[in-house]
Amino acid sequence: MFTNGQKDQDCERKSSFKEVPKKARTKAKLSDIKDAFKHATKYKWDTGMACNLNGGAYREFSKKYGELLTLNGKQQIGVRREVQIEKISNHKFKIKTNFYNNSAMFRAYGNRYPVTITETTYELVTPDTIETNQLHKMADFDNLSRVSYKSKKSRSRTQICD
């Protein structure tokens, strides 16, 4: 606290609130995990919404679809996709997904070029936390005279649903 521009006394707030330690959601240890993708397929991962919201809002991993979003208890499969899963290390993997079948792109180029390309790198920070780096390329519909993409990057962190 200050009086006449001079420091009179320190204001330290004594709080009786103690943060409750977070309970581990898995019994696995990070050192025991040899394949991050296999570990990720065992669990449902949060999306930022409640995992039990109207039947479920969460992410799952599979070899067929890569990362799959579930909303209201229904899997959102969407359009035709090609998925490539690559193990980078014991705690890191990459999923590259090409999405096809957009009518504007199909009329412009046929079925050869994807509408969206997503390259996502996942890293296990703890056994129940994944850090995500995503490069998202979307077809540039402003210029259909040639195949081009607009891209953006994002980072996020997700945890296993309770």
N, C-alpha and C positions, 0 to 999 in steps of 0.2 A: 504494500500500500504506500502511496506517496502523499506527502504534505508539503505544500509550497515548493514543488519541484524536487524535493529531496525524498529519498527512499526512507520510509519510516519503519516499516516492518515487512517481513516476507509473508506472502500469502500462500501457504501450503495447505491444500485441502486434504484433510484426512478422510479417507473413504473407508467404510466398513464393507463395501462391495468387493467380493472376490470372484474372479472369473472362474467358472466351473471348468475343469479340464475336459477337453473333448474325449469322448469314449472312442476307442478304435473300432472301426466297423468291420475289420477283418483281423484274423489272427495271424495272417502271413507277415513275415519279416521281409523287408526290402532286399536283404542279402540272400534270402532263399528263393527269390523270384528269378527264374532263368529266361522267361519269355513274357514280356509285358503284354503282348496281344492276347495270349492265352489267359493271363490273369484278368485282363479287362473283359473278356467274354463271359466270365463267371458272374458278373455283377451288373446291376442297373446303375447308371450314372446320372446325376441330377442335371437339369437344364436351366436352373435358376428359378424354376417354379416348383411348387410342392410335388414331390414324387407320386403322391397319391391323389392329385387333383383330378376330380371327375373320372376316376378309373385309371389314372396314371399319366404322368408327363415326365419322361426320362429317355436317356439314350442307351442303346445296347450296341454291342459289336458282334459281327458275324463275318465268316469268310465269304459268304455269298454277296452281302450288301455293304460290307465295310462298317460304317457307322449308320445306325438306323434309329430314327426318332419315333417315339411312341407318344401319342397324344390321345387323351380320353380313352386309354386302354387299347387303341387301334394303331397298328404299325403304319407309318407313313412311307410307303415304298416309292411311290411316284413313278417317274418315267424310266425308260430303259437306261441302264447304266453299266459301265464296265469298271470293275474294281481291281486294283493291284495293291497287295499288302506286302510291305517290305520290313524285315526286322533290321534295325540299325544297331542295337545293342541289347543287353538283357533288360534294360529299363526304358528302351526307346523304340518306337516303331512309326512307320509312315503309311498312310492310306492315300492313294491317288484314285480319284473317282471321276470318270467322264460321263456326263449326262447327255443324252441324245433326245431326238423326237420333238423338237419345237417346230411348229408348222412354218414359221417365217424362215428359219434356217434351212429347213428341208426344201422349201421352194427355191431358195437362193443357191444352195450348194449340194442338195441331195442328202444322203444319209451318211456321208463320210466324216463330217466334222461335228464334234460335240458342241452343245450349246453352253455348257458350263464345265469347267475343269477345276476340281478342288484337290489341292495337295495339303494334307494335314499331318503334322508331326506331333506325336503324343509322347510325353515323357512322364514316367512314374516318379513323382516327387516323394511320396510316401506310399505305402501299399493301398491306401484308400483315397489318394489324391493324384489327379493327372493334370499336367500343364499342357496346353494345346497352342500350337502355332499354325495358323492356317493362311494359305495363299489361295485366294478365290478369283478365278478368271471367268468372266462372263462375256458372251458374244457381244460385239459392238454392233448394235442394230442401227446406229446412226450412219454406218458405212458398210452397206451390204455389197459394194462393188468388189471387195476383197475380204478374205477371212482375217479378222482381227478380233482381239479381246481387250476388255478393260479389266484391270486387276486391282485387288485390295488385299491388305494383310490384316490379320487380327490375332490377338492373344487372349487366352482365357484359362481358367482353372476350374476343374469340376471334381466333385467328390462322389463317393458311393452313396446311393440313396439309403435312408434308414429302413 
